[in-house]
């Protein structure tokens, strides 16, 4: 049984984001904490949403926000300076021409990113879960804003890029961000189940799994076509609707973890591998660093700094610790040199990390340049500070159910999507 689901039922009556451990499950009530100096409060005057898990703005646009609802819709919020901002439907993914949204468990509408040139080309990208027939898929699509209404998506414009058959409903990743290089980065989970059931975590030549991808949605000169895979949508001439940047790290590789590979089978879209289920990642604009929260299996949650070609260890390792895979799989190859997380915490203090952002607001100068993230199940709001390459952590507030963190485009303050309460929240000092 999914202990997150049990805990979420007790606390929030909504599903959560990780699998049942093989060891004794943690208690259903978090251990006590000292009094906090901060708390979260409603940010939009009581405006509510249906299981929000993403807060996104379009590049350069400071007067509106988009809230991703797990249950199938994206709402646009305008007039942000009013006591109660206005909300209207921007996009609806519940019914698609070839299938129906699956929003059960860890499925749903999972991610949204606006093209860096959105003001000019009107393009945005969405990750969501889709039942085609009776089979579950995870899809990444490109869409256009309506030419007649900038507050409305043109749903007929959808062009799928990747539609990956999914063997289980959990570990779907689904976060999307454009990097400072103009390429689209996508988090994908290990295929689900528990304990790397489908043996995807240690490979780069199976499918779109256990990684952060990097693709060129503009097909710039010099970028390459992706290697064949049935998940890739193609036009009438057989060309994919995206390309692979020529400097992606796994192009042309002939081995991984000491095993020989045919480079024509490698998923060259992969930017970093060995990630179990990155639930929210973000770029820090001043530094270009890429932070990711990777949900653990049995004992540890982790935060990683993602680098080009990085191997983060799953499923030979969970956090900094060897992971027990089973007979014949436990011993990593001699060439196995995973990158250490910058922070991990045990499942006695939290059960499911929600990756966040580096703080660049002005309201709380004490958090300047700190990375703020959350634990969905136990409610810890955590600040990480880089102290001479050693990351120190502080629990600054408690709010259960935080499934996504975003940035207020007006002032750089952080906003928190509370999936259980259906609200967008902000930090306040007590």
Secondary structure, DSSP 4 states (H G I P E B T S, - for coil): --HHHHHHHHHTSS--S-PPPSSPPPPSSPPP-PPPSEEEEESSTT---SSEEEEE--TT--SEEEEEETTSEEEEEE-TTSSS-EEEEEEE-SEETTEEE--STT-SEEEEEE-TTHHHH-EEEEEEEEEETTEEEEEEEEEEEETTEEEEEEEEEEEEEEEEE-SSSS-----EEE-TTS-EEEEE---STTTTTTS-TT-SSSSS-SEEEEEBTT--TT-BPPPP-TTB-B-TTS-BSSBB-TT-TTTT--EETTEE--GGGS-TTEEEE--S-EEEEEEETTTTEEEEEE--SSSEEEEEEE-TT-B--TTTEETTEE----TTTSS--TT--PPPPSEEEETTT-S-EEEEEE---STTGGGTT-EEEEETTT-EEEEEEEETTEEEEEEEEE-TTEEEEEE-TTT--EEEEETTTTEEEEEEE-
